[in-house]
């Protein structure tokens, strides 16, 4: 274990975030955070399952039951549920396109890591509805879901359209579900989405098998070093997306050359800062054209100033997943360096801040944020070679 004290502090925060309804996103009430959120709750539940702590595992189960019990008939999953009065949100200005995938991922992870299939059996209809609504969100039947702006975790950032990260979550959900119920339709769908992703999110000569003709000329501005963040009819997003590139490594989307390129790019970014990596890079500056997309996209206060929040901010949770991806790809030395930086980030100020400012490395988000602790727990277990690999070994039932 890289840092046992930090690990134990992370476990302690998960205990503090425990409610009868599941894990809340933060232990203090701040901007609606003290609720059971689907992506925070699932990630925290995965950390709980890896920890082996019986009480935390019970809370993981309660988290999943709370979320699945509030699924809408059309398959849409809740964004968050209040543990106080049971009120439910299905999204803000737009809905959340990642919610159904996170729901299936969480339920699958619980079933695989505990070997308790009671919830898997209980929620079979809900699982089918999750996949059905994702099929609907393709709109054109070409295997990629269309994500509205504010439609996933980075809900105050600028991306919309065929965002890579959301496609990867869907593939992961399908593959995990297949480990539990070998459904030929799920197997085929995961393979088809994977093929479309491989053909359209990495810059290649002439872009053969392009999703649409406009992507061919748009890709001239793409980087050759990492996976494309996403595209829509009018543009590509040529920012480095830490989350998408991390999950490409975890999911085995790329070949050895692509993996090497992505990891070298990450090493270069770390070499410059000696800190955890930004979720999106480069930072959108005050006078950049894309700042027009950010200025008014917020619910409470504007947080995407240069270097803050989604705009160049450093998120411990996603760096925890990156450590795990590096561990699975046998990049142990780099993984340990990043995990040390992650524990340092989580140890600042009131502990486990949501994110850090990209230049000063000072906390700039909500303190005592549960998934920041979860990221460290996931990273430690992945490096230790524990059960984490079961979530990405798709050759075993």
Secondary structure, 3 states (H helix, E strand, C coil): CCCHHHHHHHHHHHHHCEECCEECCECCCCCCCCCEEHHHHHHHHHHHHHHCCHHHHHHHHHHHHHHHCCCCCCCCCCCEECCCCCCEECECCCECCCHHHHHHHHHHHHHHHHCCCHHHHHCHHHHHHHHHHHHHCCCCCCCCCCECCCCCCCCCCCCCEEEHHHHHHHHHHHHHHHHHCCCHHHHHHHHHHHHHHHHHCCCCHHHCCCCCHHHHHHHHHCCCCCCCCEEECCEEECCEEHHHHHHHHHHCCCCHHHHHHHHHHHHHHHHHHCCCCECEECCCCCCCCCHHHHCCCCCCCCCCCCCECCEECECHHHHHHHHHHHHHCCCHHHHHHHHHHHHHHHCCCCCCCCCECCCCCCECCCCCEHHHHHHHHHHHHHHHCCHHHHHCCCCCC
